[in-house]
Amino acid sequence: MATFDYGSPADLFPARSPKGGRPAGYRRFDTAAEAVRYAIEEMPEQFLSGAILEVDDRRIDGAGIRDLYDSADYPLARKPIQR
């Protein structure tokens, strides 16, 4: 993904479940890095595929959010993978 400012404010819109609900609904984050972390580490995985992250008039889908988290440029510590 081209240059991305993880420090910009971000809005996260989780996907709706098949029954129409959302895990927590819309959330505003002080930084995009915090929004990405929440989407990957805290939000139930089933809501990621249809989620939208808005940062600086840019809309990023669930796959893009995963790419941002997996990027070498991601500035926060990642949660250890549980096996």
C-alpha distance (Angstrom), angle and dihedral (degrees) to the residues before:
residue distance angle dihedral
M1 . . .
A2 3.80 . .
T3 3.78 119.1 .
F4 3.76 111.0 -41.6
D5 3.81 127.3 -171.9
Y6 3.80 106.9 -136.8
G7 3.81 88.4 -176.8
S8 3.81 96.2 63.8
P9 3.81 120.8 102.5
A10 3.80 113.1 -97.7
D11 3.79 141.4 -161.8
L12 3.80 119.7 -147.0
F13 3.79 122.3 -158.7
P14 3.84 111.0 -173.4
A15 3.80 118.4 -149.6
R16 3.77 120.0 -101.1
S17 3.78 119.1 -108.3
P18 3.82 119.0 -120.1
K19 3.82 86.6 -97.9
G20 3.81 90.7 54.8
G21 3.80 99.1 -106.3
R22 3.77 130.2 123.0
P23 3.81 128.2 -146.8
A24 3.79 94.8 -120.9
G25 3.81 105.5 -25.3
Y26 3.78 127.4 -130.0
R27 3.80 117.4 -4.3
R28 3.80 132.4 -173.4
F29 3.81 118.5 -147.2
D30 3.80 130.3 -164.9
T31 3.81 89.7 -134.0
A32 3.78 134.8 24.4
A33 3.81 88.5 -130.2
E34 3.82 89.8 62.6
A35 3.81 91.0 47.6
V36 3.80 91.6 50.3
R37 3.80 91.1 48.4
Y38 3.81 91.5 50.3
A39 3.81 92.5 48.0
I40 3.80 93.4 51.2
E41 3.80 103.8 31.8
E42 3.81 105.4 29.8
M43 3.79 110.4 22.7
P44 3.82 116.1 81.9
E45 3.81 108.1 -98.2
Q46 3.81 93.2 -124.1
F47 3.82 89.3 68.8
L48 3.82 96.1 52.9
S49 3.81 100.0 75.0
G50 3.81 93.2 64.4
A51 3.80 97.2 31.6
I52 3.79 122.4 120.3
L53 3.79 125.6 -152.7
E54 3.82 115.8 -162.8
V55 3.79 117.2 -158.7
D56 3.81 124.8 162.9
D57 3.85 93.4 -16.6
R58 3.81 89.4 -50.0
R59 3.81 122.7 121.6
I60 3.80 118.2 -148.9
D61 3.80 122.9 -170.7
G62 3.80 128.2 -143.9
A63 3.80 94.3 -87.0
G64 3.80 89.9 50.2
I65 3.81 90.9 50.0
R66 3.83 88.7 53.6
D67 3.83 89.5 49.4
L68 3.81 90.9 51.8
Y69 3.82 90.9 50.9
D70 3.81 92.3 47.9
S71 3.82 93.4 46.4
A72 3.80 119.8 112.9
D73 3.83 85.5 -129.6
Y74 3.83 93.5 62.2
P75 3.84 102.4 120.7
L76 3.82 103.2 -155.9
A77 3.78 130.5 77.1
R78 3.79 111.5 -97.8
K79 3.78 122.9 -127.4
P80 3.83 110.7 -104.7
I81 3.79 113.4 -103.2
Q82 3.80 111.9 -110.7
R83 3.78 114.8 -141.7
